[in-house]
Amino acid sequence: QVRLVESGGGLVQAGGSLRLSCAASGSIYSIGTMGWYRQAPGLQRDLVASITSGGSTMYADSVKGRFTISRDDAKNTVYLQMNGLKPEDTAVYYCNAAVMARTSVYGTYWGQGTQVTVSS
């Protein structure tokens, strides 16, 4: 069993910052790429940022220069530092991880989501 637990969401004013965290736990052998997605009301879930096991990162054009993704493999945790937040960043943010379990079963797992609301 693998579980992803997110935290750090909240309500901030435009221009403010938040740091999201997502910790993976369970029968984990290794974790590959980890990422953050977001879904605004009535819209699809889109990739925000991802980071490979080697530390290579990728960002959606809309967040480049403002968001930073990082990971701490000792804690099986991925972070998303969000600076210069805009109202259009308002969404539910989900973490995602590609996990090889100790049972040798490979799969992609999702967190439950955390709400980020940016007021103008």
DSSP file (Angstrom, degrees, kcal/mol; ACC not computed):
  #  RESIDUE AA STRUCTURE BP1 BP2  ACC     N-H-->O    O-->H-N    N-H-->O    O-->H-N    TCO  KAPPA ALPHA  PHI   PSI    X-CA   Y-CA   Z-CA
    1    1 A Q              0   0    0      0, 0.0    26,-1.8     0, 0.0     2,-0.4   0.000 360.0 360.0 360.0 131.1    0.0    0.0    0.0
    2    2 A V  E     -A   26   0A   0     24,-0.2     2,-0.4    25,-0.1    24,-0.2  -0.965 360.0-173.6-120.9 137.2    1.3    3.4   -1.0
    3    3 A R  E     -A   25   0A   0     22,-2.7    22,-2.4    -2,-0.4     2,-0.5  -0.994  12.2-158.8-134.1 137.7   -0.2    6.7    0.3
    4    4 A L  E     -A   24   0A   0    106,-0.5     2,-0.5    -2,-0.4   108,-0.5  -0.973  10.7-168.2-114.9 127.1    0.5   10.3   -0.6
    5    5 A V  E     -A   23   0A   0     18,-2.2    18,-2.3    -2,-0.5     2,-0.2  -0.968   5.8-159.5-121.2 121.9   -0.5   13.0    1.9
    6    6 A E  E     +A   22   0A   0     -2,-0.5     2,-0.3    16,-0.2    16,-0.2  -0.645  15.8 163.7 -99.8 153.9   -0.6   16.6    0.9
    7    7 A S  E     +A   21   0A   0     14,-2.2    14,-2.6    -2,-0.2   107,-0.1  -0.972  39.4  69.7-156.8 165.6   -0.4   19.7    3.0
    8    8 A G        +     0   0    0      1,-0.3    11,-0.3    -2,-0.3    14,-0.1   0.331  59.3 132.8 106.9  -6.1    0.3   23.5    2.9
    9    9 A G        +     0   0    0     12,-0.1     2,-0.3     9,-0.1    -1,-0.3  -0.207  23.6 121.8 -70.9 168.8   -2.7   24.8    1.0
   10   10 A G  E     -d  116   0B   0    105,-0.8   107,-2.6   104,-0.1     2,-0.5  -0.990  58.4 -56.4 167.4-167.4   -4.6   27.8    2.1
   11   11 A L  E     +d  117   0B   0     -2,-0.3     2,-0.3   105,-0.2   107,-0.2  -0.914  51.8 162.3-108.7 126.1   -5.9   31.3    1.3
   12   12 A V  E     -d  118   0B   0    105,-2.5   107,-2.6    -2,-0.5     2,-0.2  -0.938  35.9-109.4-137.4 160.6   -3.5   34.0    0.4
   13   13 A Q  E >   -d  119   0B   0     -2,-0.3     3,-2.3   105,-0.2   107,-0.2  -0.540  53.5 -77.3 -85.0 157.2   -3.6   37.4   -1.3
   14   14 A A  T 3  S+     0   0    0    105,-2.5    72,-0.2     1,-0.3    -1,-0.1  -0.259 121.7  29.1 -53.1 136.3   -2.2   38.1   -4.7
   15   15 A G  T 3  S+     0   0    0     70,-3.2    69,-0.6     1,-0.3    -1,-0.3   0.274  98.3 117.9  92.7 -10.0    1.5   38.3   -4.6
   16   16 A G    <   -     0   0    0     -3,-2.3    69,-2.3    69,-0.2     2,-0.3  -0.094  55.8-124.2 -81.8-176.4    1.8   36.0   -1.6
   17   17 A S        -     0   0    0     66,-0.2     2,-0.3    67,-0.2    66,-0.2  -0.936  20.1-179.0-133.3 152.3    3.5   32.7   -1.2
   18   18 A L  E     - B   0  82A   0     64,-2.1    64,-3.3    -2,-0.3     2,-0.5  -0.979  15.8-147.3-143.0 153.2    2.7   29.1   -0.2
   19   19 A R  E     - B   0  81A   0    -11,-0.3     2,-0.3    -2,-0.3    62,-0.2  -0.970  14.8-159.2-125.0 116.8    4.7   26.0    0.1
   20   20 A L  E     - B   0  80A   0     60,-2.6    60,-2.2    -2,-0.5     2,-0.3  -0.702   6.5-165.6 -93.0 144.8    3.0   22.7   -0.6
   21   21 A S  E     -AB   7  79A   0    -14,-2.6   -14,-2.2    -2,-0.3     2,-0.4  -0.961   9.0-172.8-128.3 148.0    4.3   19.4    0.7
   22   22 A C  E     -AB   6  78A   0     56,-1.8    56,-2.3    -2,-0.3     2,-0.5  -0.923   7.7-165.3-142.7 115.6    3.4   15.8   -0.3
   23   23 A A  E     -AB   5  77A   0    -18,-2.3   -18,-2.2    -2,-0.4     2,-0.4  -0.871   7.5-150.2-106.2 130.1    4.8   12.9    1.7
   24   24 A A  E     +A    4   0A   0     52,-3.2     2,-0.3    -2,-0.5   -20,-0.2  -0.780  21.8 170.3 -96.6 140.6    4.7    9.3    0.4
   25   25 A S  E     +A    3   0A   0    -22,-2.4   -22,-2.7    -2,-0.4     2,-0.3  -0.949  26.8  60.7-144.0 164.3    4.5    6.4    2.7
   26   26 A G  E    S-A    2   0A   0     -2,-0.3     2,-1.9   -24,-0.2   -24,-0.2  -0.838  98.2 -11.2 120.4-157.6    3.9    2.7    2.6
   27   27 A S  S    S+     0   0    0    -26,-1.8    75,-1.3    -2,-0.3     2,-0.5  -0.564  79.6 164.4 -84.2  79.8    5.7   -0.3    1.0
   28   28 A I  E     +E  101   0B   0     -2,-1.9    73,-0.2    73,-0.3     3,-0.1  -0.854  27.4 171.6-108.0 128.6    8.0    1.8   -1.2
   29   29 A Y  E    S-     0   0B   0     71,-3.1     2,-0.3    -2,-0.5    72,-0.2   0.825  74.7 -19.7 -94.0 -46.5   11.1    0.5   -2.9
   30   30 A S  E     -E  100   0B   0     70,-1.7    70,-2.8     0, 0.0     2,-0.5  -0.985  55.1-137.0-158.5 158.0   11.8    3.5   -5.0
   31   31 A I  E     -E   99   0B   0     -2,-0.3    68,-0.2    68,-0.2     3,-0.1  -0.984  18.4-176.0-123.3 127.9   10.2    6.6   -6.3
   32   32 A G  E     -     0   0B   0     66,-3.0     2,-0.1    -2,-0.5    -1,-0.1   0.468  58.4  -0.3 -88.9-127.5   10.6    7.9   -9.9
   33   33 A T  E     -     0   0B   0     19,-0.1    65,-2.1    64,-0.1     2,-0.3  -0.396  64.1-166.9 -67.1 138.0    9.2   11.1  -11.2
   34   34 A M  E     +EF  97  51B   0     17,-2.6    17,-2.9    63,-0.2     2,-0.3  -0.924  13.1 170.4-121.5 150.7    7.1   13.2   -8.8
   35   35 A G  E     -EF  96  50B   0     61,-2.6    61,-2.4    -2,-0.3     2,-0.4  -0.967  30.1-125.5-154.9 169.0    4.9   16.0   -9.8
   36   36 A W  E     -EF  95  49B   0     13,-2.9    12,-3.1    -2,-0.3    13,-1.6  -0.979  24.6-178.5-121.0 134.9    2.2   18.6   -9.0
   37   37 A Y  E     -EF  94  47B   0     57,-3.1    57,-2.8    -2,-0.4     2,-0.3  -0.841   7.9-156.8-122.4 162.2   -1.0   19.0  -10.9
   38   38 A R  E     -EF  93  46B   0      8,-2.3     8,-2.7    -2,-0.3     2,-0.4  -0.991   6.3-163.6-142.2 153.6   -3.9   21.4  -10.4
   39   39 A Q  E     -EF  92  45B   0     53,-2.1    53,-2.2    -2,-0.3     6,-0.2  -0.948   7.6-159.7-139.9 114.9   -7.5   21.6  -11.3
   40   40 A A    >   -     0   0    0      4,-0.5     3,-2.3    -2,-0.4    51,-0.1  -0.540  47.2 -72.1 -87.0 158.8   -9.6   24.7  -11.3
   41   41 A P  T 3  S+     0   0    0      0, 0.0    -1,-0.1     0, 0.0     3,-0.1  -0.264 119.5   4.0 -54.8 128.5  -13.4   24.6  -11.1
   42   42 A G  T 3  S+     0   0    0      1,-0.3     2,-0.2    -3,-0.1    -2,-0.0   0.455 114.2 100.2  78.3   1.5  -14.9   23.4  -14.3
   43   43 A L  S <  S-     0   0    0     -3,-2.3    -1,-0.3     1,-0.1     2,-0.1  -0.684  74.9 -96.3-117.1 169.5  -11.5   22.7  -15.9
   44   44 A Q        -     0   0    0     -2,-0.2     2,-0.6    -3,-0.1    -4,-0.5  -0.317  43.1 -96.9 -78.9 165.1   -9.3   19.8  -16.5
   45   45 A R  E     -F   39   0B   0     -6,-0.2     2,-0.3    -2,-0.1    -6,-0.2  -0.749  48.3-170.4 -85.0 123.6   -6.4   18.7  -14.3
   46   46 A D  E     -F   38   0B   0     -8,-2.7    -8,-2.3    -2,-0.6     2,-0.3  -0.853  26.6-104.8-119.7 150.3   -3.1   20.0  -15.7
   47   47 A L  E     +F   37   0B   0     -2,-0.3   -10,-0.3   -10,-0.2     3,-0.1  -0.542  32.2 176.2 -70.6 132.1    0.5   19.4  -15.0
   48   48 A V  E     -     0   0B   0    -12,-3.1    12,-2.7     1,-0.4     2,-0.3   0.809  63.7 -21.0-100.0 -49.9    2.1   22.3  -13.0
   49   49 A A  E     -FG  36  59B   0    -13,-1.6   -13,-2.9    10,-0.2    -1,-0.4  -0.985  55.3-165.5-160.2 153.2    5.6   20.9  -12.4
   50   50 A S  E     -FG  35  58B   0      8,-2.2     8,-1.9    -2,-0.3     2,-0.4  -0.969   3.0-162.5-142.1 158.8    7.5   17.6  -12.3
   51   51 A I  E     -FG  34  57B   0    -17,-2.9   -17,-2.6    -2,-0.3     6,-0.2  -0.982  14.4-140.5-144.8 130.0   10.9   16.4  -11.0
   52   52 A T    >   -     0   0    0      4,-2.4     3,-1.6    -2,-0.4   -19,-0.1  -0.276  34.8-100.6 -82.3 171.7   12.7   13.2  -11.9
   53   53 A S  T 3  S+     0   0    0      1,-0.3    -1,-0.1     2,-0.1    20,-0.1   0.761 125.5  54.8 -63.2 -23.9   14.6   11.0   -9.5
   54   54 A G  T 3  S-     0   0    0      2,-0.1    -1,-0.3     0, 0.0   -22,-0.0   0.468 123.1-104.5 -88.1  -2.9   17.8   12.7  -10.9
   55   55 A G    <   +     0   0    0     -3,-1.6     2,-0.3     1,-0.3    -2,-0.1   0.480  68.4 147.2  96.5   3.2   16.5   16.2  -10.1
   56   56 A S        -     0   0    0      1,-0.0    -4,-2.4    -5,-0.0    -1,-0.3  -0.561  31.8-156.3 -73.7 135.9   15.5   17.3  -13.6
   57   57 A T  E     -G   51   0B   0     -2,-0.3     2,-0.3    -6,-0.2    -6,-0.2  -0.792  16.5-170.9-117.6 156.3   12.6   19.7  -13.5
   58   58 A M  E     -G   50   0B   0     -8,-1.9    -8,-2.2    -2,-0.3     2,-0.3  -0.993   8.8-167.6-143.3 141.1    9.8   20.8  -15.8
   59   59 A Y  E     -G   49   0B   0     -2,-0.3   -10,-0.2   -10,-0.2     2,-0.1  -0.954  27.2-110.2-131.3 147.5    7.3   23.6  -15.4
   60   60 A A    >>  -     0   0    0    -12,-2.7     3,-1.8    -2,-0.3     4,-0.9  -0.478  36.7-117.1 -65.9 146.3    4.1   24.7  -17.1
   61   61 A D  G >4 S+     0   0    0      1,-0.3     3,-0.5     2,-0.2    -1,-0.1   0.837 111.6  63.2 -56.2 -33.9    4.7   28.0  -18.9
   62   62 A S  G 34 S+     0   0    0      1,-0.2    -1,-0.3     3,-0.0   -14,-0.0   0.672 111.9  34.1 -68.2 -17.2    2.1   29.7  -16.7
   63   63 A V  G X> S+     0   0    0     -3,-1.8     3,-2.2   -15,-0.2     4,-2.2   0.433  81.6 129.3-118.5  -1.5    4.2   29.1  -13.6
   64   64 A K  T << S+     0   0    0     -4,-0.9     4,-0.1    -3,-0.5    -3,-0.0  -0.308  79.7  16.5 -58.5 134.3    7.8   29.4  -14.8
   65   65 A G  T 34 S+     0   0    0      2,-0.4    -1,-0.3     1,-0.1     3,-0.1   0.264 125.2  59.5  86.8 -11.6    9.8   31.8  -12.7
   66   66 A R  T <4 S+     0   0    0     -3,-2.2    17,-2.0     1,-0.2     2,-0.3   0.709  96.9  53.2-115.6 -35.5    7.3   31.8   -9.9
   67   67 A F  E  <  -C   82   0A   0     -4,-2.2    -2,-0.4    15,-0.2     2,-0.4  -0.782  58.6-166.2-107.6 148.9    7.1   28.1   -8.8
   68   68 A T  E     -C   81   0A   0     13,-2.3    13,-3.0    -2,-0.3     2,-0.4  -0.989   5.1-157.9-134.9 125.7    9.9   25.8   -7.7
   69   69 A I  E     +C   80   0A   0     -2,-0.4     2,-0.3    11,-0.2    11,-0.2  -0.821  21.1 162.3-100.8 142.2    9.5   22.0   -7.3
   70   70 A S  E     -C   79   0A   0      9,-1.7     9,-2.9    -2,-0.4     2,-0.3  -0.941  19.9-147.2-149.1 168.6   12.0   20.1   -5.2
   71   71 A R  E     -C   78   0A   0     -2,-0.3     2,-0.5     7,-0.2     7,-0.2  -0.990  10.4-156.0-143.9 152.1   12.2   16.7   -3.5
   72   72 A D  E >>> -C   77   0A   0      5,-2.9     5,-2.0    -2,-0.3     3,-1.2  -0.906   9.6-171.9-126.4  99.2   13.7   15.1   -0.3
   73   73 A D  T 345S+     0   0    0     -2,-0.5     3,-0.4     1,-0.3    -1,-0.1   0.772  83.1  64.2 -68.0 -25.7   14.2   11.4   -1.0
   74   74 A A  T 345S+     0   0    0      1,-0.2    -1,-0.3    -3,-0.1    -2,-0.0   0.791 115.6  32.0 -65.3 -25.8   15.2   10.8    2.7
   75   75 A K  T <45S-     0   0    0     -3,-1.2   -51,-0.2     2,-0.2    -1,-0.2   0.363 105.0-126.0-108.5   1.5   11.6   11.8    3.5
   76   76 A N  T  <5 +     0   0    0     -4,-0.5   -52,-3.2    -3,-0.4     2,-0.4   0.912  66.3 139.1  50.8  45.7    9.9   10.6    0.4
   77   77 A T  E   < -BC  23  72A   0     -5,-2.0    -5,-2.9   -54,-0.2     2,-0.4  -0.942  42.8-161.4-128.0 141.1    8.6   14.1    0.0
   78   78 A V  E     -BC  22  71A   0    -56,-2.3   -56,-1.8    -2,-0.4     2,-0.3  -0.943  14.4-160.6-118.0 144.1    8.0   16.5   -2.9
   79   79 A Y  E     -BC  21  70A   0     -9,-2.9    -9,-1.7    -2,-0.4     2,-0.4  -0.860  13.0-159.1-122.8 155.0    7.5   20.2   -2.4
   80   80 A L  E     -BC  20  69A   0    -60,-2.2   -60,-2.6    -2,-0.3     2,-0.6  -0.902   9.0-161.5-134.0 107.9    6.1   23.0   -4.5
   81   81 A Q  E     -BC  19  68A   0    -13,-3.0   -13,-2.3    -2,-0.4     2,-0.6  -0.800  11.3-165.7 -87.9 121.3    7.2   26.5   -3.5
   82   82 A M  E     +BC  18  67A   0    -64,-3.3   -64,-2.1    -2,-0.6     2,-0.3  -0.938  11.5 172.8-116.4 114.9    4.8   29.0   -5.0
   83   83 A N        +     0   0    0    -17,-2.0   -66,-0.2    -2,-0.6   -67,-0.1  -0.800  60.3  24.2-116.7 160.0    5.8   32.7   -5.1
   84   84 A G  S    S-     0   0    0    -69,-0.6    -1,-0.2    -2,-0.3   -67,-0.2   0.903  83.9-160.2  55.4  44.9    4.1   35.7   -6.7
   85   85 A L        -     0   0    0    -69,-2.3   -70,-3.2    -3,-0.2   -69,-0.2  -0.241   7.1-160.4 -63.4 143.9    0.7   33.9   -6.6
   86   86 A K    >   -     0   0    0    -72,-0.2     3,-2.4   -71,-0.1     4,-0.3  -0.851  32.2-109.8-120.6 155.8   -2.0   35.2   -8.9
   87   87 A P  G >  S+     0   0    0      0, 0.0     3,-1.8     0, 0.0    31,-0.3   0.844 117.4  63.3 -54.3 -33.8   -5.8   34.7   -8.7
   88   88 A E  G 3  S+     0   0    0      1,-0.3   -48,-0.0   -48,-0.0    -3,-0.0   0.579  89.1  69.5 -70.3  -7.4   -5.6   32.4  -11.7
   89   89 A D  G <  S+     0   0    0     -3,-2.4    -1,-0.3    29,-0.0     2,-0.1   0.549  70.6 121.1 -81.5  -8.3   -3.5   30.0   -9.6
   90   90 A T    <   +     0   0    0     -3,-1.8     2,-0.3    -4,-0.3    27,-0.2  -0.377  40.3 106.4 -60.0 125.2   -6.6   29.2   -7.6
   91   91 A A  E    S- H   0 116B   0     25,-2.0    25,-2.6    -2,-0.1     2,-0.6  -0.968  75.7 -79.7-178.4 171.4   -7.2   25.5   -7.9
   92   92 A V  E     -EH  39 115B   0    -53,-2.2   -53,-2.1    -2,-0.3     2,-0.5  -0.873  47.8-147.0 -89.5 127.0   -7.0   22.2   -6.1
   93   93 A Y  E     -EH  38 114B   0     21,-2.9    21,-2.1    -2,-0.6     2,-0.4  -0.840  14.2-168.5-102.6 130.9   -3.4   21.0   -6.2
   94   94 A Y  E     -E   37   0B   0    -57,-2.8   -57,-3.1    -2,-0.5     2,-0.3  -0.941  11.3-143.6-119.1 136.4   -2.7   17.3   -6.4
   95   95 A C  E     -E   36   0B   0     -2,-0.4    16,-2.2   -59,-0.2     2,-0.3  -0.696  17.4-167.6 -94.7 156.2    0.7   15.6   -6.0
   96   96 A N  E     -EI  35 110B   0    -61,-2.4   -61,-2.6    -2,-0.3     2,-0.3  -0.992   5.9-176.1-143.3 143.9    1.6   12.5   -8.1
   97   97 A A  E     -EI  34 109B   0     12,-2.0    12,-2.7    -2,-0.3     2,-0.6  -0.995  24.6-137.4-146.5 139.4    4.3   10.0   -7.8
   98   98 A A  E     - I   0 108B   0    -65,-2.1   -66,-3.0    -2,-0.3     2,-0.4  -0.867  38.1-171.9 -91.6 120.3    5.5    7.0   -9.8
   99   99 A V  E     -EI  31 107B   0      8,-3.0     8,-2.2    -2,-0.6     2,-0.7  -0.939  28.7-154.9-126.4 134.3    6.3    4.3   -7.3
  100  100 A M  E     -EI  30 106B   0    -70,-2.8   -71,-3.1    -2,-0.4   -70,-1.7  -0.939  29.0-149.4 -99.7 112.7    8.0    0.9   -7.4
  101  101 A A  E >   -E   28   0B   0      4,-2.7     3,-2.1    -2,-0.7   -73,-0.3  -0.336  25.5-109.2 -78.1 162.9    6.5   -1.0   -4.4
  102  102 A R  T 3  S+     0   0    0    -75,-1.3   -74,-0.1     1,-0.3    -1,-0.1   0.649 119.3  65.6 -68.1 -13.8    8.5   -3.6   -2.5
  103  103 A T  T 3  S-     0   0    0    -76,-0.4    -1,-0.3     2,-0.2     3,-0.1   0.403 119.9-111.7 -82.3   1.9    6.1   -6.1   -4.0
  104  104 A S  S <  S+     0   0    0     -3,-2.1     2,-0.5     1,-0.3    -2,-0.2   0.636  74.6 138.7  72.6  17.7    7.6   -5.2   -7.4
  105  105 A V        -     0   0    0      2,-0.0    -4,-2.7    -4,-0.0     2,-0.4  -0.829  40.6-153.2 -93.5 127.2    4.4   -3.6   -8.5
  106  106 A Y  E     +I  100   0B   0     -2,-0.5     2,-0.3    -6,-0.2    -6,-0.2  -0.812  27.5 144.9-101.3 139.1    4.8   -0.4  -10.3
  107  107 A G  E     -I   99   0B   0     -8,-2.2    -8,-3.0    -2,-0.4     2,-0.5  -0.992  45.7-110.8-163.5 167.4    2.1    2.3  -10.3
  108  108 A T  E     -I   98   0B   0     -2,-0.3     2,-0.3   -10,-0.2   -10,-0.2  -0.915  35.1-163.7-106.9 132.2    1.2    6.0  -10.3
  109  109 A Y  E     -I   97   0B   0    -12,-2.7   -12,-2.0    -2,-0.5     2,-0.3  -0.872   5.1-152.9-122.4 150.9   -0.3    7.4   -7.1
  110  110 A W  E     -I   96   0B   0     -2,-0.3  -106,-0.5   -14,-0.2   -14,-0.2  -0.913  12.2-131.7-121.2 145.6   -2.3   10.5   -6.4
  111  111 A G        -     0   0    0    -16,-2.2  -106,-0.2    -2,-0.3     3,-0.1  -0.328  34.0-106.0 -80.3 175.5   -2.7   12.6   -3.2
  112  112 A Q        -     0   0    0   -108,-0.5   -18,-0.1     1,-0.1  -107,-0.1   0.626  61.9-110.7 -81.7 -13.7   -6.1   13.7   -2.1
  113  113 A G        -     0   0    0    -18,-0.1     2,-0.4     1,-0.1   -19,-0.2   0.128  21.1-131.6  97.2 147.3   -5.6   17.3   -3.2
  114  114 A T  E     - H   0  93B   0    -21,-2.1   -21,-2.9  -107,-0.1     2,-0.3  -0.999  22.8-119.5-136.6 135.1   -5.2   20.6   -1.3
  115  115 A Q  E     - H   0  92B   0     -2,-0.4  -105,-0.8   -23,-0.2     2,-0.5  -0.545  23.6-172.1 -79.9 130.9   -7.0   23.8   -2.0
  116  116 A V  E     -dH  10  91B   0    -25,-2.6   -25,-2.0    -2,-0.3     2,-0.5  -0.990   6.0-177.4-119.6 121.7   -5.1   26.9   -2.9
  117  117 A T  E     -d   11   0B   0   -107,-2.6  -105,-2.5    -2,-0.5     2,-0.5  -0.981   6.8-168.2-123.8 126.2   -7.1   30.1   -3.1
  118  118 A V  E     -d   12   0B   0     -2,-0.5     2,-0.2   -31,-0.3  -105,-0.2  -0.958   9.9-156.6-116.7 118.2   -5.6   33.4   -4.2
  119  119 A S  E      d   13   0B   0   -107,-2.6  -105,-2.5    -2,-0.5    -2,-0.0  -0.637 360.0 360.0 -94.5 151.7   -7.6   36.6   -3.7
  120  120 A S              0   0    0     -2,-0.2    -1,-0.1  -107,-0.2  -107,-0.1   0.414 360.0 360.0 -93.8 360.0   -7.2   39.8   -5.6
